[in-house]
Amino acid sequence: MKIFKTASWMKLLTAIIVLLVIQNCYAADWPQFRGLNRNGHSPETGLLKSWPTGGPKLLWSVNTIGPGNSSAAVANNKLYITGMFDKQEYLMAFDLTGKMLWKQKYGEPWLQSFPDPRCTPTVDGDRVYVISGVGQLVCFDATSGVQKWAVHVVERFKGEYDRWGISECLLVDDKNVYCTPGGPDATVVALNKLNGNTVWASKGLSDKSSYCNPIFIEHGGKKIISTMLEKSFVGIDSKTGKLLWKENLKDFWPKNGSINPTSPVYHDGCIFISEGYNSGSAMFELSADGTRVTRKWVDDVLDIHHGGAVYMNGYVYGANWRNNSTGNWVCLDWKTGKVIYEETWHCKGSIIAADGMLYLYDEKDGYVGLVRPDPNKFDLVSSFAITQGSGPFWAHISIANGIMYIRHGESLQAFQIKA
């Protein structure tokens, strides 16, 4: 009896250890655009604080993913990415050594201008979600690649295209998948994530999608969807689709056009938004119940094009737009909007954060920089250049389980950055 109990406890202990290891691995996944919480932060620790000359070790690369500007999503010990082949958009799954597991067509690209896929897959448990450049939203089995369901959301909700079609990375929670078809009285919609049935469509809001990837905000007992549209910055109750607030962008950005691709950044009751093309950035404070916002400050220096922003230790970091070919790297005080620095380093680009460091990806020449977030100066520690692939360097960096994944056109590269 004693032997039996010991054996049983050993089995239980082993099972617990395995579960903890799995949980720890998945906690470091990067399952959607800009990471687990869409804030550009990786939860990883123990990463290199500097890189050798020439950059961190290249573990593997594949140059067969097709043209695209989407980023890698990593979950369930697999990597997912989209690319274009024969004027069709495809979702691909790889193992973590770079071996392709499956490849599935999911829709048509936007062929009128910049047709390469922009949608970073969103992985949710055993399912993965993508949307094509013309609005075909598809759910696949994350293991087998078998299609679960598909909905043409632009057709269903009478959505309107803008000049570059649909460019969205889908937002998913425990029940629904959310997207922005931009239809009349259906600007933002919620679909049942298991079958694609309509759960709700936003009412009293008829504004076009504007390439922005929405975020969730947990505040005031609500889960709020926050995003920028063609003309407005909005908050929507994710449970009901009720419009909570709507701020006209031209009220504080007189030069604002129709292109607003930067996701909001939330921290401690405040929301930072930014738009390129000489518009700027702004900070809003949420009311206690999350039903309205109050503008705190407006800045005209950090006007982010499409590279995202990150909050860190009381400051917000990103790259501004000087013209389509150049821009500088900027640090602002989160509370006041005061410009701490504006520094030239190659070109504007995308930015993420991990283990207390900033990771920059220059969009013109493909330089990758490791920067210490010193609010007094632009403190570049290490850098190297991406040499594989073609086209602009518009994908964002992904970090998962000690690996940095970088896409350049048809090339995907994996670098070891664990200390």
Phi, psi and omega in degrees: 000319179296318179298317180299314180297319179298314179298319180296317179294324178296320178295318180296317180298317178299317180298319179296317180299316180299316180297320179294320178297314179298315180299319180295320179295313184292331178297337180262011178289168178228076196276000181200180180303125178062029166095181188306317182251014179059026181251008179079008183253135169262141179279003187291153173230172178074024180272158180301139178264354172204160181244150175293164175303131184094354175098174179293167184296128175279116181279316179194163174212150172231141183239034185230025182268001179079161178300148179173158177240011178281164180256172179277141169248135184233124178196155176057034182060031176222159176241136181238139180204156181249154178201169183247135176222128177051045177059035174224147178269137183234146170255131180239147174240137178235154167279177188276013170252002179094009178273127179289132180261319176198165183213123185227134176287140179228352179169184183261142178279169171277106191268353186284328180199137181045069188282344186301141183305137178249349188279114169283129181301150172247117182261128180227098182061240183264018180229153177225139188238138177218163175220139184276173182294344177248008170102020176272110181265126187228141176247128179243153167292126187290338180269310187268337185084005179289133179290131179269312178196166180212143178221130173273095189290330178294319177290316183298320187252011177057044180291160180244136176281150164255193192293341180239025175066206180272129176222088186215144172251124194288143180259130186227140171233204187290343182236324193234163167243134186245142177212175188234077180288339177073034179272166177295123184057027178204047181296312176241138182226157175241130176244144173300124187288347181271335184220353178084003179292147180289128176263311174202159170232136183300139181253149177071021182218106178237087182223148181284153169294147184224040173071010182271138176265114185292162177233162170267142172232122175266110185200139176060032181075013181236153167256110188256136170268122179241134181202169171251138177251191182298321186239354189212159172251123191230160170230134185228136176291119185292338182282322188244342186083006180291135176286122181267317176209158177212118179247124178290121185296326182288347176295332180233348172237084184302333181271002184301134177256226182244011187244109184225071190273357185271125178295143173300157175239125183250139172201126169051051174083003181234150182235126177260133174229156181207152179214135182285199177062044175068021176273289178133210180220167181205156179237135178236144176253131179281144171291165184301324182267001176075017184263351179206165179231153176235129181287130182261315179203161176229138180234147179247012181262311182271082177254093189286134181283282175211024183264359178079172179222157174228145172264138175205120171052045176090006181225158175239136185238144176183185180242138183263173182253118172259323166197182184295345184256352183205166179179162183248168180260133193229146172235128176242150169289126185299319186282327189246340185081004179298135178285120179273314172205158170224115190234138174275126173212103184053253183225169172301166181179200183262161184215137170223179181221147176201136174050044175079009180234157176258141178242118182251148178224102181294129188277350184266312184242359174078026175282137177249127183240142173253118189236133173279127185283072177271118182291354180265342183196161173280107190251083179284124181264312183213158175201159173203170184247140172280126185248346179266154178094179183214164179086184180293157181263071188261347177292156176262151178293145172238140178232128179207128173053046175081005182242137174257121181255129181230129179254137170223101182060239183275004184249136174235129185233143182240123183243137177280116180237011176281135181293000000 
